[in-house]
Amino acid sequence: MGIREFKLPDVGEGLTEAEIVGWLVEEGDAVSEDQPVAEAETDKAVVEIPSPVNGTVKEIRAEAGEMVPVGDVIIVFETEGGDDAPTETTTAEAEPVEAEETAAAERAPDEEVPTPEGRVFAAPSARRLARELGVDIGAVEGSGPGGRVSDADVRAHAEDDTDDDPAAVETEGVKSATRKVTDDGAEAASADAETGTSAGTVAGEAADRERTLAAPATRRLAEEQGVDLNAVPTDEERDGQPFVTPEQVTAYATARQDAQAADAAALGVAGEDERVPYRGIRRTIGKQMERSKYTAPHVTHHDEVDVTALVEARRDLKEVAAERGVSLTYMPFVMKAVVAGLKEFPYLNSTLDEEAEEIVLKGAYNLGVAVGTDAGLMVPVVDGVDRKGMLQLASEMNDLVEKAHERSISREEMQGGTFTITNFGAIGGEYATPVINYPETAILGLGAIKEKPRVVDGEVVPRHVMTLSLSIDHRVVDGAQAAAFTNRVMEYLENPSLLLLE
């Protein structure tokens, strides 16, 4: 038998570390060569790490969620025929013993020593779900083989925690006071009696009825104030039923607010802070943005274009595209217009090689399209836009966007871009200052298409108007070039029939 220590390989261009998202195997599992054993997150993508050998998982040395430097041993395999294993990564049987002894000697006497029995076996999806729900994966009882934790186990544990909250309120003084004032009156009254906080005054006044009469205006007032009418104290009745007036609703709401303020002042609690790890995709985005802003002097050129003809053209072609199974948005039109402009103004389709002190004018037209996902901003790249038709562009872009949302997009599908387009107008904005996708030299932001008044042949008429925001690296591109490029793009968007010539 041989022992094979497997180090975290280079998972991205120039990256020195990656986050282990989750393990796909457990200690004791048999694995085959190229079988994925772990998922690692870096460079805006989750990649699978395959096993380099056939064998058995002897030891897993990195926890899910841990940032691991490239080159550190993350897993140890036990292999058949140790003599045949590669010498540079396979150690003799005695060596791991020595390594374990050394590690043990370096541990503090009271340090918790991880054991196979203490390790939590869970699928990556279950670990992600646990993080999203704020569940300690170690506290979840797994129902799978060997106690493996599934998604369903995590959800059940989270629901149990929710059910147990009243008990937590009773025992955790600070938290209970904060939560209690947002609960309904009856529950607050019970908790306050035990903790002796000032909220008890209000809760004690709260009623607990099943039915309350009130005028429609009073009900609207209660809804606006977030007040349950059945909790508002009253001595008045209509037709033998409790009746609440607007004054009583206002008085009750004010009393609750005063009690909450008193609780917060007494406990010094303004709310519970939450700390979210700054890593993975969010950290990758942050580093890329920081590098871009601190490296390239940004200038943003703004303009607006009448796209009434484009709106009509897209409306006419949309049904035809749908019959061919393609969803046609405005983006393919914009991509073709941008490429037409880049051919005339090639410095916007370039990178600055600072070390060689050269501007590299790109021969390819690979356009990145920024996509907002639940995990952060991703930029899938459509290669060779100049060589593809409108429907092919639409189909490829739709596939990439879907992959980005599903987190199934590969790192290679987000590399090699020469120019980027970002559509913040899809959210409703008009102008922005988009940050250049380094090392590119320009990025075009699209605003929302809105109907605005325009003067046509001396008359004011409604027209469809889209705003453009072009950010450039001012070391490479001058403002005049940026304006001329934008004008050319606008010309194609105003007259989409010109795109037939491209």
Stockholm file with secondary structure:
# STOCKHOLM 1.0

chainA/1-502         MGIREFKLPDVGEGLTEAEIVGWLVEEGDAVSEDQPVAEAETDKAVVEIPSPVNGTVKEIRAEAGEMVPVGDVIIVFETEGGDDAPTETTTAEAEPVEAEETAAAERAPDEEVPTPEGRVFAAPSARRLARELGVDIGAVEGSGPGGRVSDADVRAHAEDDTDDDPAAVETEGVKSATRKVTDDGAEAASADAETGTSAGTVAGEAADRERTLAAPATRRLAEEQGVDLNAVPTDEERDGQPFVTPEQVTAYATARQDAQAADAAALGVAGEDERVPYRGIRRTIGKQMERSKYTAPHVTHHDEVDVTALVEARRDLKEVAAERGVSLTYMPFVMKAVVAGLKEFPYLNSTLDEEAEEIVLKGAYNLGVAVGTDAGLMVPVVDGVDRKGMLQLASEMNDLVEKAHERSISREEMQGGTFTITNFGAIGGEYATPVINYPETAILGLGAIKEKPRVVDGEVVPRHVMTLSLSIDHRVVDGAQAAAFTNRVMEYLENPSLLLLE
#=GR chainA/1-502 SS CEEEEEECCCCSTTCCEEEEEEESSCTTCEECTTCEEEEEEETTEEEEEECSSSEEEEEECSCTTCEEETTSEEEEEEESCGGGSCTTTEECTHHHHHHHHHHHHHSCTTSCCCCGGGCCCBCHHHHHHHHHHTCCGGGCCCCSGGGCBCHHHHHHHHHHHHHHHHHHHHHCHHHHHHHHTTSCHHHHHHHHHHHCCTHHHHHHHCCCCSCCBCCHHHHHHHHHHTCCGGGSCCCCEETTEEBCCHHHHHHHHHHHHHHHHHHHHHHTCSCCCCCCCCCHHHHHHHHHHHHHHHHSCEEEEEEEEECHHHHHHHHHHHHHHHHTTCCCCSHHHHHHHHHHHHHHCGGGGEEEETTTTEEEECSSCCEEEEEEETTEEECCEECCGGGSCHHHHHHHHHHHHHHHHHTCCCGGGGCCCSEEEECGGGTTCCCCCCCCCTTBSEEEEEEEEEEEEEEETTEEEEEEEEEEEEEEETTTCCHHHHHHHHHHHHHHHHCGGGGGGC
#=GC SS_cons         CEEEEEECCCCSTTCCEEEEEEESSCTTCEECTTCEEEEEEETTEEEEEECSSSEEEEEECSCTTCEEETTSEEEEEEESCGGGSCTTTEECTHHHHHHHHHHHHHSCTTSCCCCGGGCCCBCHHHHHHHHHHTCCGGGCCCCSGGGCBCHHHHHHHHHHHHHHHHHHHHHCHHHHHHHHTTSCHHHHHHHHHHHCCTHHHHHHHCCCCSCCBCCHHHHHHHHHHTCCGGGSCCCCEETTEEBCCHHHHHHHHHHHHHHHHHHHHHHTCSCCCCCCCCCHHHHHHHHHHHHHHHHSCEEEEEEEEECHHHHHHHHHHHHHHHHTTCCCCSHHHHHHHHHHHHHHCGGGGEEEETTTTEEEECSSCCEEEEEEETTEEECCEECCGGGSCHHHHHHHHHHHHHHHHHTCCCGGGGCCCSEEEECGGGTTCCCCCCCCCTTBSEEEEEEEEEEEEEEETTEEEEEEEEEEEEEEETTTCCHHHHHHHHHHHHHHHHCGGGGGGC
//
